[in-house]
Amino acid sequence: MIKKYAAYVDFERLQEELNQLLEELSRLGPDIATWSSGTWHPPVDIFETKDEVVVLIELPGVRRADTSVALKHNTLVISGKKCEDNTIENNACFLCLERSYGEFRRVVPLTTLVDPHNGRAILNNGILTIRLARIVDSRKSEYHIRIKED
């Protein structure tokens, strides 16, 4: 018996997977070119208020001692490492392995000028919260100078 071959491609599922991949790539930000094997990229949220810029980064299982935050030329650099879980037995056979380990580095360019001397960071329940005070750029502000008569 001869069967007719019907090449069936689930384009809808393929489109969904492609959209998901593109969404993940866009969330990873401009530092995608600095990836190397063995690294992971924690997700970042950024928002600003009237007084400050706030950056939230998910770092579950990362110790404070293994994390570094630096501000260079109005660009926030967050880096560190997440060590592998030591509670897993050596002879274990994984059925699912989704958690990420190793070094990470996120580079976040800030569009608002911030005070490099007035920032604070707190790591609590796996969320690193970085608060940076906004500063006014005097080049963008308009100042009126009063003219006196001579």
C-alpha positions, 0 to 999 in steps of 0.5 A, a space after each residue: 500500500 502506498 501512502 501519499 506524503 503530506 508535508 504538514 508544518 504547524 505554522 501557528 506553533 512555529 510562529 508562537 515559538 519564534 515570537 517567544 524567542 524574539 521576546 526573550 532576546 529583546 528582554 536581554 537588552 543590548 548586552 546580548 553581544 557580550 554573551 559567552 557560554 556558561 552564563 545566564 541572564 537574569 531578567 531586569 525591570 527598570 522604572 523611574 519616579 520623580 526623584 529616582 531611577 529604580 532597577 529590579 533584577 531577579 537573582 534567586 539563589 545568589 549571595 550578596 557577596 557574589 554580586 557587584 553593582 557599578 555605575 560607569 558613565 551613566 551605565 549600570 553594570 550588574 555582575 556576579 555568579 550563582 553557584 550550583 546547588 550542593 544539595 544535589 547528590 552526585 549520582 543523581 539522574 536529572 529528569 529536568 534541569 532548568 535552573 541556571 548557574 554560573 556568572 552573569 553580567 547585565 549592562 543597563 544604559 540609563 537614559 536619565 542622569 543619576 547621581 553616582 554618589 547617591 545610590 543604594 542597593 538591597 538584595 532581599 528574597 532574591 530581588 536586587 533593588 537598586 535606587 539611584 537619585 536623579 539629577 538635573 542636567 544643567 545643560 538642559 535646564 533654562 535659567 533666567 538671568 535678571 538684567 539690571 540697569 546701569 
